[in-house]
Amino acid sequence: MHLTTRPTHTHRIEIADVLRGFAVMGITLIHFIERFSLYSFPEETSNLLIFTDRIIWDSLFFAFSGKAYCIFALLFGFSFLFRIIRKKRKGKIFGVGLPGG
């Protein structure tokens, strides 16, 4: 038996893992920007540069911030649903042994 053998069948949904990775990356990047004050810029005198900075800044937050949290929450529910389904197939009640379950 080789030590490098892999299981032939996994129960992972790869696209969900990829989307979850992108969502975590987006949440982390937004957190770094907000936490470490990376949005402090030198004073600009040109109205064009001020406008351009504002458009780029708002576009990035629109594209990543809300969507990253939504995708992560959706995939959490997706994973939770599959855990419930897997337990039900085994004939077990999900949450037995947990407080309130």
ZARO-558866 format. One record per residue (C-alpha): residue in three letters; z negated, y negated, x negated. Coordinates in Angstrom, 2 decimals, m for minus. Example, Ala and Ser with C-alpha at 12.3 -4.5 7.8 and 13.67 -1.06 7.14 Angstrom:
<rs>
(r 'Ala' (m7.80 4.50 m12.30))
(r 'Ser' (m7.14 1.06 m13.67))
</rs>
This chain:
<rs>
(r 'Met' (0.00 0.00 0.00))
(r 'His' (1.00 m3.37 m1.39))
(r 'Leu' (m1.36 m6.30 m1.28))
(r 'Thr' (1.45 m8.62 m0.21))
(r 'Thr' (2.23 m6.89 3.08))
(r 'Arg' (2.25 m9.16 6.08))
(r 'Pro' (1.71 m8.31 9.71))
(r 'Thr' (5.02 m7.67 11.44))
(r 'His' (4.06 m9.44 14.65))
(r 'Thr' (2.00 m12.57 14.96))
(r 'His' (0.92 m14.26 18.16))
(r 'Arg' (1.50 m17.79 16.85))
(r 'Ile' (3.92 m20.20 18.46))
(r 'Glu' (5.37 m21.93 15.44))
(r 'Ile' (6.74 m25.00 17.21))
(r 'Ala' (3.26 m25.73 18.57))
(r 'Asp' (1.86 m25.52 15.04))
(r 'Val' (4.55 m27.88 13.74))
(r 'Leu' (3.96 m30.40 16.52))
(r 'Arg' (0.21 m30.16 16.00))
(r 'Gly' (0.71 m30.88 12.30))
(r 'Phe' (2.78 m33.98 13.04))
(r 'Ala' (0.21 m35.17 15.57))
(r 'Val' (m2.65 m34.74 13.09))
(r 'Met' (m0.59 m36.54 10.44))
(r 'Gly' (0.04 m39.45 12.82))
(r 'Ile' (m3.62 m39.67 13.82))
(r 'Thr' (m4.66 m39.59 10.16))
(r 'Leu' (m2.21 m42.31 9.13))
(r 'Ile' (m3.29 m44.59 11.98))
(r 'His' (m6.92 m43.94 11.09))
(r 'Phe' (m6.30 m44.85 7.43))
(r 'Ile' (m4.59 m48.08 8.39))
(r 'Glu' (m7.36 m49.09 10.79))
(r 'Arg' (m10.32 m47.87 8.73))
(r 'Phe' (m9.33 m49.16 5.32))
(r 'Ser' (m7.97 m52.50 6.57))
(r 'Leu' (m4.46 m51.86 5.30))
(r 'Tyr' (m3.10 m54.34 7.81))
(r 'Ser' (m4.33 m57.46 6.00))
(r 'Phe' (m1.32 m59.30 4.62))
(r 'Pro' (m0.96 m62.40 2.48))
(r 'Glu' (m0.36 m65.63 4.37))
(r 'Glu' (3.30 m66.08 5.22))
(r 'Thr' (4.92 m69.45 5.66))
(r 'Ser' (8.26 m68.30 7.02))
(r 'Asn' (8.43 m67.80 10.78))
(r 'Leu' (11.11 m65.15 10.28))
(r 'Leu' (8.82 m63.05 8.04))
(r 'Ile' (5.90 m63.43 10.44))
(r 'Phe' (8.11 m62.33 13.34))
(r 'Thr' (9.55 m59.41 11.35))
(r 'Asp' (6.10 m58.21 10.24))
(r 'Arg' (4.84 m58.34 13.82))
(r 'Ile' (7.83 m56.41 15.19))
(r 'Ile' (7.57 m53.67 12.54))
(r 'Trp' (3.78 m53.42 12.93))
(r 'Asp' (3.89 m53.19 16.73))
(r 'Ser' (6.78 m50.70 16.63))
(r 'Leu' (4.95 m48.35 14.26))
(r 'Phe' (1.78 m48.41 16.35))
(r 'Phe' (3.82 m47.84 19.51))
(r 'Ala' (5.69 m44.94 17.93))
(r 'Phe' (2.73 m43.16 16.36))
(r 'Ser' (m0.65 m44.15 17.74))
(r 'Gly' (m0.55 m43.30 21.43))
(r 'Lys' (1.90 m40.46 21.09))
(r 'Ala' (0.00 m38.71 18.31))
(r 'Tyr' (m3.17 m38.61 20.40))
(r 'Cys' (m1.26 m37.46 23.50))
(r 'Ile' (0.60 m34.69 21.66))
(r 'Phe' (m2.62 m33.48 20.03))
(r 'Ala' (m4.47 m33.43 23.37))
(r 'Leu' (m1.57 m31.64 25.08))
(r 'Leu' (m1.43 m28.98 22.38))
(r 'Phe' (m5.19 m28.51 22.54))
(r 'Gly' (m4.87 m27.73 26.25))
(r 'Phe' (m1.89 m25.49 25.54))
(r 'Ser' (m3.89 m23.47 22.98))
(r 'Phe' (m6.91 m23.33 25.27))
(r 'Leu' (m4.77 m21.98 28.12))
(r 'Phe' (m3.46 m19.18 25.91))
(r 'Arg' (m7.00 m18.24 24.90))
(r 'Ile' (m7.97 m17.96 28.56))
(r 'Ile' (m4.87 m15.85 29.32))
(r 'Arg' (m5.53 m13.54 26.36))
(r 'Lys' (m9.14 m12.95 27.46))
(r 'Lys' (m8.02 m12.29 31.04))
(r 'Arg' (m5.51 m9.66 29.85))
(r 'Lys' (m8.32 m7.89 28.01))
(r 'Gly' (m10.35 m7.90 31.23))
(r 'Lys' (m12.97 m10.28 29.93))
(r 'Ile' (m14.22 m13.49 31.46))
(r 'Phe' (m13.61 m16.51 29.30))
(r 'Gly' (m16.78 m18.42 28.55))
(r 'Val' (m19.27 m15.59 29.09))
(r 'Gly' (m22.09 m16.07 26.64))
(r 'Leu' (m21.52 m19.80 26.43))
(r 'Pro' (m23.99 m22.25 27.93))
(r 'Gly' (m23.06 m22.66 31.59))
(r 'Gly' (m20.55 m19.77 31.44))
</rs>
